[in-house]
Amino acid sequence: MIDEKDRFYSRLATIPGIRPLPSIGDWILLRVESPNDVARKVARRLVPGIVSVPRHIEGAVRVIVCDPKTNERVLRALREAVA
């Protein structure tokens, strides 16, 4: 799972408008312009809960690291959400 997290983190870093931050566990924290809007758009396309807005952290969403196939779907949804 660590290899997949590193791969997913690297791919997230290529999306304009998203800045992944070093994270612990199965979640990656992402700096984004409109967190509630991004989370809502992604939840509409995927299973709710994959992307959430953490309390007490302004301008961020967190995304759970899943299997490679799901992560690719998350990447596509995030790319569209911040476009």
HELIX and SHEET records of a PDB file:
HELIX    1   1 ILE A    2  LEU A   12  1                                  11    
HELIX    2   2 PRO A   35  ARG A   45  1                                  11    
HELIX    3   3 PRO A   68  VAL A   82  1                                  15    
SHEET    1   A 4 ARG A  19  LEU A  21  0                                        
SHEET    2   A 4 TRP A  27  ARG A  31 -1                                        
SHEET    3   A 4 ALA A  60  ILE A  64 -1                                        
SHEET    4   A 4 VAL A  51  SER A  52 -1                                        
END                                                                             
